[in-house]
């Protein structure tokens, strides 16, 4: 039987070059840092069915790209929250339930884990997350180690 609550061991959103995001079945919530002291009147946000543009007036855009899926522009909102712009995108009825990313080209999350979380116990989800986190940490450690070796002029492993 599917669960109605979100698991704390599943990532429903992620990080992108422009900030962080999270989602529910109906909305995608973005947190875009713009800096201390920025006023709402200095922010420019444009919602289109398949495109989002966010920036500070007179400066290059922070986000300017095609969305992963369509939204309902008239139902999308934004507000200032301290040094961040909080943006709520309302998913269109034709949109996939779970988005892999917000803007096409951003890092993707594994939406299969979200769907699977409906049917799995949190203890199992916790073990899966711990394993994924350990694999990610090991990959980052190896990349850092390889970077140090390259910097020192030592041998570099290749996949040839």
C-alpha positions, 0 to 999 in steps of 0.5 A, spaced: 500 500 500 502 506 498 505 511 503 502 518 503 508 521 507 515 523 504 521 519 506 527 523 509 531 518 506 529 520 499 532 526 495 526 530 492 530 535 489 537 537 489 542 542 487 544 546 481 549 552 479 543 557 481 541 554 488 537 548 491 530 545 489 525 541 492 518 538 490 511 535 491 507 532 486 504 539 485 509 544 485 517 545 485 520 550 490 526 553 488 531 557 493 535 562 489 541 566 493 541 573 490 545 576 496 543 580 503 540 587 502 537 585 495 530 588 495 524 585 491 523 591 486 530 589 484 528 582 482 526 580 475 522 573 474 519 571 468 514 565 468 512 561 461 509 555 460 516 551 459 521 557 460 524 560 467 528 567 467 530 569 474 535 575 475 537 582 478 535 587 474 540 590 469 545 584 471 546 577 467 540 572 468 541 567 474 536 562 471 534 563 463 532 556 461 527 551 458 524 547 464 524 540 465 516 540 464 511 545 463 508 549 469 502 553 469 505 560 469 499 564 472 499 559 478 507 560 479 509 565 485 515 568 488 517 572 494 524 574 497 526 570 503 532 574 506 538 573 501 534 568 497 528 568 492 523 563 493 520 561 487 514 556 487 512 553 480 506 549 479 506 543 475 501 543 469 496 537 469 500 534 463 507 534 467 510 528 469 509 527 477 516 527 479 521 532 475 529 529 474 531 537 474 528 544 474 532 547 468 534 542 462 541 541 463 542 541 470 544 535 475 538 530 475 536 526 481 533 519 481 526 519 480 525 512 481 527 512 488 521 517 489 516 512 486 519 506 490 519 510 497 511 510 496 512 502 497 518 501 502 519 502 509 524 507 512 529 502 514 530 500 507 530 507 504 535 509 510 540 503 508 539 505 500 541 512 502 547 510 506 550 506 501 549 511 495 552 516 500 558 512 501 559 511 494 558 518 492 564 520 498 568 514 495 567 517 488 569 524 490 575 521 494 578 518 488 577 524 484 580 528 489 586 523 489 587 523 482 587 531 481 592 531 487 596 526 482 595 530 476 598 536 480 604 533 482 605 530 475 605 523 477 601 517 474 594 518 472 589 512 471 586 512 464 580 508 462 584 506 456 
